[in-house]
Amino acid sequence: MTTRAAERGALVEETITAVLVAARQQAAADGRPALAPTVEDVIRRRARAARAELGPLGPVLTATHRWSDVEVNGAVNMICTERASGTRLEAASPFASDEEVWEWAAGQAALAGRRFDEANPSVRFRLPNGVRVHAVGRVTSLTHLDCRLFTPALDTLMGLAGTGMCGPDVVALLAATAALRVPFGLVISGGTGAGKTTLLRAWANATPTDRALERVVVVEDEAELFLDRTRWRNLVEFETREANVDGRGEYAMERYLTADLRRQTPGRVLLGELRPDGGVLPLLLAAGQGIAHGVAATIHAPSAVDVVARLRTYAAIGSRTVPEAVVLETIAATVDLVIHVAQLPAGRVVTSIREIGEHRAGTVTSAELWRWHPRAGRTVRTELDLSETLTAKLATVTDPDQFRARRPAAATGGSW
């Protein structure tokens, strides 16, 4: 330990002791019982964990260039996933005890404005360096941490292309859609750890720099996108807030999307993840009513085909209810493309791009424009052409002919 670090540690201990002594004196003056020694011990440990920044996990959680995921299983072991290859490696847990893992998570969660305690034995939060953490304990045999790391090197479409996630044709399509000034809706689907948020961030960063003053609103349960404020000069970042110990103070996504979004005149809305939490319908209606000309979001789904069904189901959850036909019509009117990403042995890749069509006979049509070709090891263009609607939108920023089907053949993978 360096002299400066030792001095900081001593100052922390002095501060904690002074606060606890003051609490004892105040309790005595008020005629209240003092805190039990066990409670004071918990306060000391949590204060130390909070002050130590990333604590025992610091070395691994700052190596974002090497690791994409870190899983801690109490004091038993730690599993780290290599970013480049996806290989999992086992290492010793950096924590001396399971209680130390719990206290670290509780302290870090508190810094992020979240609770992790006996009444709330699971929590999701982000660390100051952007790492996403999910912690669960007491209801499991060990305290488990699941940490998701990200690297600025993957903040651009070209950066993702360099990892093999997508080819130059897909990069060109995404860049063109990011430049659109006409209404456009994008949904990025995939499983856990597939790269949905990473792709959404890169897509947003493909927006031309001359639109830096456009009002961009980011809506998330916990911050994940971390758009660069030096680039986005008119950025609004909303993060949901949980209720306090008295059950008050909650601010949910549905409330924000319903009551606040329209008053902030957004040009583009980015929603971190569509969930069955009442936020889907307000977002779709906001896009359909022209409150924002661009809407993009991620959603957990096993395939691009399943996205419409998920949106329909999620839209039925919330304080507002509308007929299913209205929901389907709104989906068809507001979502243009669904891009599916997956974690394959070759890495994280775009495996499908589907264009959403019309609401017809109780369903929403779609057509697969790109699909994963296992033998080619990449996503290839299908025989289906873009719709006239999407072609017209792309024509406002680029030559849409570059995205047309290359050869006439029987349509597969979808239909208009």
N, C-alpha and C positions, 0 to 999 in steps of 0.2 A: 504493500500500500504506500502511495506517495505521501510526502509530508502534507501537501495541500488536501489530499483526500482524507488523511487522518484528522486534520484540523476541522474539515467540514463535518466529519463523523462526530467529533467531540462537541461541536456546536449543536448538532442535532440532538445529542443526548442531553446537553444542558437545557435546550429549549423544551424538550419533552418533560424533563424533571421539573422545570419551573412551572410549566402548565399544570402538571399533576399536583404539585404542592399548592398552587393557587386554588385548584379545584377542591382540595381537602380543606383549606382554610375557609373557602366560601361555604362549603357544606357545614362546617362547624358553626360558622356565624349564623347560618340559616336554621340551624337545628336539625339538619338532615344527616342521614348516615353517609359516611364516606364511601367512595367506590371500593369494592372488594379488590384485594390484591390480584386476583385472577383477571378481573376486568382491566385493571391498570396494566397488567402484563400484555393483554391483547392490544390495548391502545399503543403501548410502546412498540410492539412488533409491527403493527399496521403503519405507524408513523415512520418507522425505519424503512419499511418496504416502499412506501410512497416516496420518501426522500431519495432513495437509492436509484431513482429513475428505472432502469430495466432490471436492476438487481442481478441475480445469478444467471438470468437468461440473456443478459446484455450481449455477450460475445456472439451468440448464435442469431439473435433477433436483429442484429445490425448487419449481418452478412447476407443482405438481400440479393447480392449478385450470385450467391452460391445456392441458397436454399429457397424453396417456394413454400414449404409447409413444415411446421415443427409441432410434434405431438408429444406432450409430457404426460406420463402415467405416474403420478405421485412422485415418490422418491425411488421408484423401481427402475425406470429407464426413460429414454427419450428417443423418438423416431424422427429423423430429419429426411426430407425429400429433396433430392438434388434438382435444381431448377432446369438444368440442361437436359438431363437424361430421364428424369422421373424416378430414378432409383432411390429406394428407401434404405437408410443406414441406421443402425442402432447404436446408441451411445448411452453413457451413464447419465442419470438424471442429475441436473446441477443443484437439486435441492436435497437437504439433509434429512427431511422428514415430510410426511404428507401434510402435516400442519403448516409447515413452511410454505408449501405450494398454495394452500388455502389462503394464508395470510398475504402472500404476494398478490394473488388474484383479487382479494378483497381490497387491498390498498390501491392497486392499479385501476380497478373498477370505480372506486370512489373518486379518483382523480378525473375519471371520464364522466362523472355524474351518474354512475350506476351503482346499484346495491348488489352485494354478494354476501349473503348471510344465511342463517338458519331458515329464515322465512322465504328467502329467495336463493335456493341452492344452485341455480344456473343463471348465467349472465353472458351477454355479448357486449363487447366494448372495443375501442381502438386505443392503441398506445400513442404517445406523442410522435413517434416516428412513422405512424401510419399503419403499423401491423394490426391486423384484426385478430381478436382473441375471443374464443368461446370457452368458458369455464363451467364445470359442473362438479359438485362434490356433496358429501353427506348422504345423498340418495344413491351414490355409487360406492363401491368398496374403496376406491381411491379418488383423489381429486385429479381430474383430467383437464388439461389445457390443449386446445387446438388453435394454433397460431398460423395465420395466413400472411405471408410476406409479399410485398410487391417491389418492383424496381423501376426507376425512371426510364431505364433503357427500353422498356416495353410501352412507353407512353405514346408511341406513334404507330401508324399503320405500317410504315416501312420497317420499323423495329420488329413488329409482330411477323411481318413477311420474312424477316431474317431468321426467325425461329422456326419457320415452316408452317406457321398457323394458317396462312393463306397465300395464294399466288398473286401475281401482278394484276390479273384481270379482276379478282375480287377486291384488291386494294383500290383499283380505279373506280369500281362501282361504289365502294364505301366512301371514297373521297368525294365523288360526285354527289352522293346523297347528303353528305355533311355540308356541302356548299349550297344546298337548295334554300331558296327564300320562299318557296311555295309550301303549302301544307304537306307534311310528310311524317309518317309514323314508322318507327323501327322497334322491333322487339328482338332481343338476343336471348335465345333459350339454351339450356344445357344443364348438366348435372353439377353437383358440388365440385368445386375445384377445376371446372372445365375451362375457365378463363372468360366468363361472361362480363364481369366488371372490368377486367383488363381490356377487352375489346371495346366496351362502351366508352372507356376513357380515351382510348386511341381514336375512336370515331369522333368523339367530341373535339379532340385536339386537331382533327383534320379540317375544322372550320376555318375558312380564310381569315387571315389576320386583320383584314379591313373591317371585320365585324366584332372587334374587341369590345365595343361599347354596347352591343346588344345585350338586353337583360336575359341572363341565363339563370334559371332556378333549378337547383339540385335538391331533390326530396329523398331522404333516406331514413331508415330506422336507426342505423348507426353509420357515421360517415365512412365511406369507402373510396369514393371517386377521387377526392383531393385534387380538384382542378387548380391549376396554377393561377393565383390571383394577379401575378404580374402580366399574365396574358389575358385573363378575363377581368376586365375592369368594372363590370357591372354585374357581379356574381352574387346570388342569394343562395345560401346553403341552409336548408332546414333539416333538423335532426329531431326525431321524436323524443319525447321526454316521458319517463315513467312516473307513476304516482309516488309520492313520498310515503313515509311510514304511517302517516295518517290517512292514506288513500286519496290524497289530493295532489293537484298540480300536474296531472297527466295531460299531455298534449299529443294527440294521436294524428297519424297521417291523414285519415279521413277528414278530420276537422280542418287541418291546414289546407288540403286540396279543395274543400268545399267553401271555406270562409275567407281564406287569405289569398290564395293563388291569383284569382281573377283581378284582385286589386293591385297586384304588383306588375301588371302589364308585361308578362314574360314573352320573349321572342321564342325561347326554346325551353322545354322542361325535360330534365333528365331524372328519372326515377330509378333509384338503386336496385330495387327488386319488387316486382309485383307479387303480393301475397294475399291470402284470404283474410285481410284485415280491414276491409271496408274502403280501401283506397283506390281500387281498380275502377269502379264505376265513375267516381268523380273525375279521375284522370281522363277516361275516355270521353266523358261529356265535355270536359274542358277543351280537349282537342277538337271534338266535333262542333263545338260552338265557336271555334276560332279564337279562343282565349290565347292560345299559343300556336304558331304556325309549324313548330317542330316538336315532336314528342318522341323520346326514346327511353326504353326501360329494359330490364332483364327479368327473366322468369325461370324458375326451375321446371324443367319438362324433359321427358325422355327423348323426344324428337320434335322437329318443327311441326309435324302433323298434329301433335297433341296441344299445341299452343292455343288455338281458337277455343277448344273445349275447356281448357283451364281458365282462359279469360272469361268465358261464359259462366263457369262455376264461381269464380272469385267475384265477379260482378254482382252476383246474387247475395253476397254477404255484405252487410252494412246497414246503416240506418235508413237508406233509401231503397225502395224496390220499384222496378220498372218491368214491363212485360219482356219476356225473353226475346220476342221479335225485335223490340227496340234495342236490346243489348247486341244482338247479332248484326243489326243494321249499323249500329254505332261502331262495332269492331270492323266491319267491312269498309266503313267510311273513313276510319282514322288510322288503321294499320296498313302500311304498304308492303313492308318486307319483314320476314322472320328469318333470322340467321341463327343456325344451330351450331354450337361448338361442343366438342367432346374431347375427353382425354383418352387417346389411343396409345398403343405401344410406341408409335412414332412421335408422340408428344401431343400437345393441345392443338387441335386443328378445327377449321371450319368444315363441317361435314355436309351441310345442306343450306341452301338459300331458297326460300319459297316466297312467291308473291301472293298476297292476299287479294282475292277477287271480290265477287258480289255476294250479297245475301240473297239466297235463292232456295225456295222450298224448305225452309226451316234449317238451312245450313249455310255455311260460308265457303265458297269455292276457293281453291288455291292451286298454284302450279309450281312445281319444283324447277327452278332455273339452273341451279348448280347442285351437284351431288358428289359425294365422296366415291372415288374410284380406287378400290383397294390395290389392284395391280399397278395402277399408275402412281399410287401413293400421294394423290392430291385430289382436290375438288375440281371437277370438270363441268363444262357447260352442257346442259341437256338440249334436247331438240325443241323444247317449248320456247316460244317467243315471249317477250315482254308484252304486257297489255298496252293498249293505246294510251291509257291514262298515265301509266308510269313512264312510258316513252316520252310523252309530252312534258312531264315534269323534268326528266333528265335533260331534255332538249334545251331547257332554260339555262343550263350551266355547261353542257358538253355535247359532243356528238353521240347520240344514243346508239348509232349503228355499231359501235364497238362492243355493245352488250347483246346484240341480237344473236339468235341461234345461227350456227355456222352452216348447217345443212338441213334440208327438208327431210322429214321422216315422220313416222307415226308418233303421235304425242304419247309420252309415258310420264309417270310420276305426278300426274295431276291434270286438270282440265279446266277450261274456261266454260 
